[in-house]
Amino acid sequence: MAQEYRAFSAPGKALLAGGYLVLDPAYGGYVTALSARIHAVVKGSYSDNQLVLKETTVSVKSPQFKRSTWTYTYSLNQFDSFIGLVNPDETKNPFAEAAVNTVLAYVNPVNHSRIEITIFSDDAYHSQDKDELLPNSEQPSNRFHWHSFPISDVPKTGLGSSAALTSALTTAILLYYKPELDVTDLKVKSVIHNLSQLAHCTAQKKIGSGFDVASAVCGSIVYKRFPESTLSIISDDVSGVSKDEYSKKVRFLIDQPWDITLDPCNMPGGLTLLMGDINGGSETPKLVSKVLAWRKADPEDANKLWADLNRSNMRLVKLFNDLNATNFSNPEAYNGLIAKCASLSGDELAKLGSVSSSDTFSQVSLNFQDIRHNLRLMTEKSGAPIEPPSQTKLLDNCNRLPGVLGGVVPGAGGFDAICLVVFQQSLEDIKKLTKNDAAFNNLKWLDLHEEKVGVKEESLELYKNLF
């Protein structure tokens, strides 16, 4: 019997505060979900009296990229594992493979299915260089652009595409098998989150911080990670373990509460994120290994700096909460404060923030300077270019622009991007001021904003004529 098409999507992220610290369960981070989303459109058929299937096949294709189809085949024999057979003629996609394997292990289906999933990526995830795109005359969609190369050969922009892909795929496969579930239900979202974390870590062959997957599923959040021991199943020897036995272990892990913080949050009213792509590129694992090596070699100095940075990060969270509370309780006063501050630069606001009677917006600007000071110290002490000199210069130039509250090199830092918090009413003026200024030559503003919702079901109208 065939099921109707359904579509689900998951957002990208910006780790505004908490880079590196989110590796440790003792510290938190502020993660903003972004409007760039990865979409999974699913349709399938399952064995019944009218259709007899001898095996389960899951086909995942990404038509925006060349040679981007991945097929996984399962016998569902009691003595086989939940590791699908991969077509040897296809390229590898560890995140798609892990998502399919993980959901099948959780569901442990009895009947065979033929499942087809089509992936679409919003443009902000990948380079939109004209040399890498099909000509406009050959583009089948205004929203999703088609590329001339395989996905592995198209540069990414660092918005968390693997986490969003894993989360969207996990949701689509789970809801194929359990169509009665509601993705807005918190218990269902918890299952999707836990499955996505397990799949993502399996694909990476390591247990990461998980903030990117958490944001892809849950949206904008204040995040504290789960203990690494939660996912010890990844390293378990499953040879000789029956399929049903392994499925029970996975279900027990996924259905139990995790020791994790996933508190919803959102940017204060009148403020927005402005993301800038530098097109430089950074290798996050190398940056992380340098920071962790420094922390191991000099734990006293490192722990003191991390404590200072965490205080600044959590103060930013508190200031944002204070602004949201003021906007809720006294919107007239709040809007008056915006009118007073929106014409000032981050540098000007930070000077006001050092005065005891300063307003909250000015304190936010001053706090961004504290965060950056600590990140530059970590750069100096660890040798990892978290805020390298070129990014310092760029952020300093941004802080001189009217309407900019402050900004950071998000996440692990490096040369990928910058992230600014700006007044919404100043957004277009900031773009105009920087357009022909040589100080911003290598900077491309991304068409992104906060979209605080995580995984969600989408209307099929978004993909009309695309499958």
N, C-alpha and C positions, 0 to 999 in steps of 0.2 A: 504494500500500500504506500502511495506517495504522500508526502507532506507538502504543504504550501511553503513558498519562500518566506523566510524571516530574516531580518537584518539587525545587527547589533554593532555598536561602536564603543571605542575606549579612547580617552584623551592622552595627549602628551603632557609633559610636566616641566616646571622650573623649580628647582630647589633654591628658594630665595634665601633661606638661612638654615644652617645645619650641615654644610658640606664637611665631609670626613667625620664629624661628630655623630652622624646617624649610623655609623658603623658600630657604635657602642650603645647597648640598650640603656645606659645611664643618661644619655643625652637625647634631646629632641630636635626636630627640624620643622620648618614651615614650608610646605610644598603646595605650589599653586598648579591646578589643572588648567590646561590651555585649550584653546578652541581648535587646534589641529587634532584630528581624530583619525584612527585607523578603523576601517569598517569590515565586517565579515557577514556576507550574505550566504545563508545556508538553505539547502534543500536536500531532501533524501527520500529513499524508499526502503521499506523493511520487509523481510520475508513474512508472507502469510499464505492463505490458501490460493491466492491469485498470482503471487510472485514468489518463486523459490530461488533463494540465493545460496550459493555454496561457500561464500566467504564474505567478510566485511571489508569494504574498500572505502577509504576516505581520501578524496582528491581535493587538494588545496591549490588554487591558482591565483596568480597576481597579474592580470592582463596588462597592467601599466608598464611592466618590465619584460624584456626578452627572456626566453627560456626560464620562466618562473612558474613551473607546475611541479607539485610534489604529491606523490601517491603512496599511501600506506595500506597494506593488506594484512588482515588478521583472520586466523582460522577459528578462533574462539574455542579451540580444543582445551579441555581441562588441564592438559599437561603442557600447553604452550604458555609463553609469557605474554604480557601486554606490550611487547616491543614489535611494532608493525614491520613487515617486510617492505623494504624501500626499493623502488625501481632503480636499477643500477645505471640507467641511462639519464637519470635526472640529477641536477645539482642538489647539494645538501641544504636543508633549512632546519637547523637544530631546534629552533623555537617552535615552528609548526609541528615538527615530529614529537617534541616533548609534550605539547599541549594535547595532541590527539592521544598519545599513549596514556597520559595522566588521567584524562577524563574517562577513557575506556576502562582503566583500572578501577576508577571510582564507581562507575555505573555497573560494570560487569554484565554487559548485555547478554541475553540468552539467544535472541534471534539475530540473524545477520542483517546488515544494512548496506546500502550504497549511498554514501553521503558526498555531496559536492559543495565546496565552500569557495566563494570568490572574494578575494581581498581587494579593497580599495584604500589608498593612502592619500590623505590631504597633502597638498603641495608643500607645505611648510616643513615636512619631514626630510625632504631630499632637495639636493641642488636643482635649481631651475635654470641652469646654464643652457643657453640656446643650442650649444653643440651637443648636449645630451638629450634633447627633446626631439620628438617627431615634429615635422613641419606643422604649422597651424592648420593647414588644409587637411591633414590626416588625423587631427585630434578629434576623438569621438565625444569628448565631454568638455564643458567649460570649467567644471569644478576639479576633476581629476585629470592631470596631465599624463600622457603616455611618453615613455622614455625609449631611447634607441639602444639601451644596453641592459644586461641582466641587473637585478637589484644589488648584487654584490659589488658591481662596478660603478654605482652611482653614489657620490658622496652624501653622507647624512649630516643633518644640522644639529644633532645632539639633543633632541627633544624627548628621547625615550621611546623610539620606535619599536624596539624588541619587546619592551614591557607592554606597550599598547597592543601590539600584534598578539602576543601571548594571551592577554586578557580578553581581547575581542574574540579570538579563536576559541578559547576555553568556554566563554559564555555561549557562543553559537553552538558548539558541540553538545554542551550540557543541556541547553534548551531544546535541541533536536531530540535528545533522549527523554527529557522531562519537560514537555511543552507546557505543562500546567504551572510551572514555576513563574514567579513574578520577579523580574530583576530589580524592582524598586523595594522589595521586601528586604529588611536588614539581615534576616537569617539566610536568605538566598544569596545576598551579596557577600556574606561571610564565607559561604561555601565557595563562591566564585573566587574570592580573594585568596583563600587558602590553596585552592587548586592551582591558581595562576602563579602563586609564589613557588609552589612545589615544581610546577612545570618550568618556570623561568630558571630556577636554581639548577634543575636537572640539565637544562640546555646549556647553561654556562659551566656546568661541572664544578660549581662552587656555590657557597651560600653567601650571597651578597647582602647589602643592607636592606633591600626590599622596598625602599621608599618609592621607586618609580612604578613598581607593580601596584603598590598600595594606592597611589594617586590615580593610576589608570582605572582601578576598580571603584575606588571610593570618592574620587574627585579631590578638591582642595582640602588639605588636612594638616593638622599638627600631628607629627608622626614620631613615635618611638618604636624601634624595631623589636622583633621577637628574638629570643635567645637562639643562637645557632643550633643548639641541641634539639630544637623543635623539629628540624628537618634532617635528623640523623638517618632517616630512612633512605636518604640518597646514597649513603655509603654502605648500606646493608647488603650482604651477600644473599641474593635471592635464588641462587642455583638450588634446584631440588624443592623449591617452594611451589606448591600448586597455585593455579590461577585464582581459585576462590580464597585461598589462604592469604595471598598477597593483596587481593581486593579488600579483604577485611581489615588488613593493616592500614591500607590507604584510607578507607572510610573512617576508621577510628581517628586517624590523624586529622583528617579534613573536618570532621563533624564536631570535634572537641573545641572548647574555647582556647584561643592562643593568648599568651602574655604579650600584649601589643597595645599601643595607643594609636587610635585612628579617629581623632576628634575633628569633626567638620569645622571649616573656617572659610572666610572669604575676605577679599580685599575691601577696605572701607569704602563707603559710597563716595563718588567723585574722584576716586583714584583708579588708575589702571596700570597694567604692566606694559612696558614697551621693550620688546626683545630685539636685539641687534645682532645680526650674523656677521662674523669677522671673516669667515671662510678660511680660517687658519688650521683648525684641526688639532685635537689633543688625544693622546692615548690614556684614557682614564685609569686602566689597570697599572700602568707605569707610575702615574702620579700617586695613586693610592699606596703602592708598594714602597715608594720613597717616604711618604708620610709615616706609614706604619713602622718602617725601619728606624726612622728618627725617634718615634715614640718608644720603641723597644730599647734603643741605645741610650736615651736620656729621659726616662719616665718621669722624673720629678719636674723637669723643665716643661716637658710636653703636657703633663697633666695640669700644671698651673695655667699654661696658655689655653688649653682646652676648656678649663673652668671659666677663664675670663671670656673666651669667645661664646661659651654657652650662656653666660649671664647677658651678654649683648644680644644674642639671638632671642632669648626668652623675653627680654625687655621689648624687643621689636614686636613679638607676639602680643604682649600686654598692651603696648601702645596702639596696635591695630584693634584690639578688643575694646580699648577705651574709646577710640574714634567711632567704632560701630555702635557702642552704647550711647554716645553723645548724639549721633545721627538719629538713633531710635527715640531717645527721650526728648530731644530739643532740636528738631531738624532746621528750624529757623536760625538758631545760633550756629549750628554746624555749617550751614550754607554761607552764613556771614563770614565764618572763619576761612572757608575756602576762597571766598571773594578777596579776602585780605591777603592770603598767602600765595595764591596761584600765580601772581605776577613776579614772585621772587625766585631766585635760583636756589639750588641746594646749598651752596656755600653761604648765601645770605641767611637762609633759614637756620643753618647749623650755628651761625654766630648768635642768632636770637635764642637758639635752644640751650645755650650755655648759661642763660639768665634764669634764675630760680622761678620767675613768674611767667616763663615762656609758655606758648601754646603747644598743644600736642603735636601738630604738624612739624613745628620747629624741632621738637624733641626727636621725632622720627628721623629727620635729616641728620641731627647730631649722632643719633644711634647708628645710622648707616656708616658714618665716619669711624665710629668705634669698631664696628664689625670689620671694615676694610683694614683698619690698623692691625687688628689681630691676624687677619689673613695674610697681610704682608709680612708680619713677624714669622708666621708659619712658613711662608715662602723662603724667607731668609734662613731659618733654622733647619728646615728639612731638605732644602735644595730642590723641592718640587715647585715648578712655576705655577702656583695657584693664582696669584695676581702678579704676573710678570710685568716688567717696566712698561711695555707697550700698552698693556691693558690699564695700568695705573694712569698713564697719560691720557688715554681715551676717556676713562671714567672721570678724571679730573676736569677734562674739557666739557663733559656732559653736565657736571655739577655746576658749571657756570651758566647753564641755559635756564632762562625763566621757565618755571613750571615743573622742573625736575626736583623731586624730593631727595632722591639718592639712588644708588644702584650698586650692583656687585657683579663679579664674574660668577655665575650661578653654579651650583653643584660642586664638582671637583675642581672647578676653575680651569685655567689654561687659556688656550687661544681660540676656543670655539665661538663664544658669544658673550654678550653682556646683557644684563637684565636691569632695567630701570623701573622705578615706581614714579609715576608722573600724575599730575592733575589732568583729569579727562578733558577739561576745557582747553588745556594747553597743548594737547597731543599734536594737532595739525600744525600749530606754530613751531613746535620743536622740529618736526619733519622738514618744514620749509627752511628754518634757520640752518639746518645741517646739510641741506641738499647740495649747495655749491661751496661749502666750506672745506678747504683742503684738510683741515684737522679730522674730518670724518670721511675721507675718501674711501677707505677700505671697509666702511660700515654700511650694511644694508639692513634697513628696518624691516622686520617681518610683520606680515599682516596677521597678528595674533592678539588675543585678549584672554582674560580669565574666563573659563567656563567651568564652574565649580562642580558640575555633575560628572560622576565617573562613568562606568559602563551604563549604557541605556539602549533600549530598542528604538530602531529608526523606522521612518516611513519608507516603503519601497519606492516611492516617487523620486527619492534622491538618486536612484540608480536606473532610471528609466532608459531603456534601449541599450543598456550596458552589459546585459547578460541574457 
